[in-house]
Amino acid sequence: MLDHRDAYYLGYIKRIHGLKGELEVVLDTDNPQAYKKKESVWIEIHHQLVPFSIEHISIKGHSAIVKFKNIDIRDQFEPLVGCSVWLPLTDLPPISNPHKFYFHELKGLTAIDKHKGEIGVIKEVMDHLKQPVLVILHDNKEIMLPLIDEFVTKIDRENRKLYVVCPPGLIELYLEE
């Protein structure tokens, strides 16, 4: 069984498509076409990831029309609408640019600001917002930093550090009593 810690969010099932047991899946990825040959996915049902085999898939833009194997009756696929779709971390395509990263890689790295030095440890990346945000723990306080290219200068995977440039006053805003 696949666990959430070993998986990444791919998207969610938006609606039923047509009358042939197909579902529309919204893909939350920069490269939807990379998933057009997927043979299976994991769907979150009652907080558990359940494997589903794909009969066929077609991708247009950031949506995929998916027909799952052995699901033919509307009563079988209707409850899947709204569920999130996941894949194992091992399915992530490799990153060719050493300056780029996947969000899940950042958890546990130490954030180092150009002016303030060590800020704290990255607790999580909140990526369900309009703008991804780093949540950095500093002495039991959370500092939230928008995760944009202008603020991230370097990732050092070997030493588990993320180098950033925080806007003036941001860190102080979170640390004031």
C-alpha positions in Angstrom: 0.0 0.0 0.0 1.3 3.5 -0.9 1.5 6.0 1.9 1.1 9.8 1.5 4.7 10.3 2.6 5.9 8.3 -0.4 3.6 9.9 -2.9 3.0 13.2 -4.6 -0.2 15.0 -5.5 -1.0 14.9 -9.2 -4.4 16.5 -9.3 -8.1 15.8 -8.6 -11.1 14.3 -10.2 -13.3 17.2 -11.4 -16.3 15.5 -12.9 -17.8 12.6 -14.8 -17.1 13.0 -18.6 -19.8 11.6 -20.9 -21.6 8.3 -20.5 -18.8 5.8 -21.0 -17.4 5.8 -17.5 -14.8 8.4 -18.1 -13.7 11.0 -15.5 -12.1 14.4 -16.0 -8.9 14.8 -13.9 -7.4 18.3 -13.4 -3.6 17.9 -13.5 -1.6 20.1 -11.1 1.7 19.9 -13.0 3.9 21.9 -15.3 4.0 19.2 -17.9 0.7 17.3 -18.2 1.8 15.5 -21.4 4.4 13.6 -19.3 1.5 11.6 -17.8 -0.2 10.5 -21.1 1.2 7.0 -20.9 0.4 6.3 -17.2 -0.9 2.8 -16.6 -2.1 3.5 -13.0 -2.7 6.1 -10.4 -3.6 6.2 -6.7 -6.9 7.8 -5.6 -7.4 9.1 -2.1 -10.5 7.6 -0.7 -11.3 8.1 3.1 -7.6 9.3 3.6 -6.2 6.1 2.1 -4.5 5.8 -1.3 -6.1 3.2 -3.4 -4.6 2.0 -6.7 -6.6 2.2 -10.0 -5.5 0.8 -13.3 -6.0 3.1 -16.4 -7.7 1.7 -19.5 -7.1 4.8 -21.5 -6.2 8.4 -21.0 -6.2 11.5 -23.2 -4.7 14.9 -22.2 -5.7 18.3 -23.3 -4.2 21.3 -21.6 -4.2 20.6 -17.8 -7.1 18.2 -18.0 -7.0 14.4 -18.6 -10.0 12.3 -19.6 -9.4 8.9 -17.9 -11.2 5.6 -18.1 -10.3 3.2 -15.3 -10.3 -0.5 -15.8 -13.2 -2.5 -14.3 -15.3 0.6 -13.6 -18.3 0.7 -15.9 -21.3 1.5 -13.8 -22.1 5.1 -12.8 -22.5 4.1 -9.2 -18.8 2.9 -9.2 -17.2 6.1 -10.6 -19.6 8.8 -9.2 -18.1 8.6 -5.7 -14.6 9.3 -7.1 -15.6 12.9 -8.1 -13.7 15.3 -5.9 -11.1 12.8 -4.9 -7.4 13.6 -5.2 -5.1 11.7 -7.5 -1.6 10.7 -6.4 1.5 8.9 -7.8 4.6 7.4 -6.0 7.6 9.7 -5.6 9.6 7.2 -7.6 7.5 8.2 -10.7 8.7 11.8 -10.5 10.7 12.7 -13.6 14.3 13.6 -12.8 15.2 17.3 -12.6 17.9 18.2 -15.1 18.5 21.7 -13.7 20.4 21.6 -10.3 18.9 24.9 -9.3 15.3 23.6 -9.6 13.6 21.4 -7.0 10.4 19.6 -6.1 8.5 21.0 -3.2 8.7 17.8 -1.2 12.5 18.1 -1.2 12.4 21.3 0.8 10.9 19.8 4.0 13.6 19.6 6.7 16.1 21.8 4.9 17.7 24.7 6.8 16.7 28.1 5.4 19.6 30.5 5.2 18.8 34.2 4.5 21.4 36.3 2.6 21.3 39.1 5.3 20.1 37.4 8.5 21.9 34.0 8.2 20.2 30.9 9.4 16.4 31.4 9.8 15.2 27.9 10.7 14.1 24.6 9.4 11.5 24.3 6.6 8.4 22.6 8.1 6.4 22.4 4.9 5.6 24.0 1.6 2.0 25.1 1.4 1.3 24.7 -2.3 -2.5 24.7 -2.2 -2.6 28.5 -2.2 -2.4 30.8 -5.2 1.2 31.3 -4.4 3.3 28.5 -2.8 4.7 29.5 0.6 7.6 28.1 2.7 6.7 27.6 6.4 10.0 28.0 8.3 10.2 27.1 12.0 12.3 29.6 14.1 12.3 29.1 17.9 8.7 27.6 17.8 7.5 30.5 15.6 6.5 30.1 12.0 7.9 32.4 9.3 6.1 32.3 6.0 8.0 33.1 2.9 6.5 33.2 -0.6 8.2 30.6 -2.7 9.1 32.6 -5.8 12.3 32.5 -7.9 13.4 36.0 -6.8 13.6 34.8 -3.1 15.4 31.5 -3.7 19.0 31.8 -4.7 20.3 28.3 -4.3 19.5 24.8 -3.1 22.3 22.7 -1.5 21.0 19.2 -1.4 24.2 17.7 -0.1 24.2 20.0 3.0 20.4 20.2 3.3 20.3 24.0 2.9 18.1 26.4 1.0 19.5 29.9 0.4 17.0 32.7 0.3 16.8 36.5 0.2 13.9 37.6 2.4 12.3 41.0 1.7 13.4 43.6 4.3 11.3 43.4 7.5 9.6 40.0 6.7 11.5 38.0 9.3 11.1 40.6 11.9 7.3 40.8 11.3 7.0 37.1 12.4 9.4 37.3 15.3 7.9 40.4 17.0 6.2 39.8 20.3 
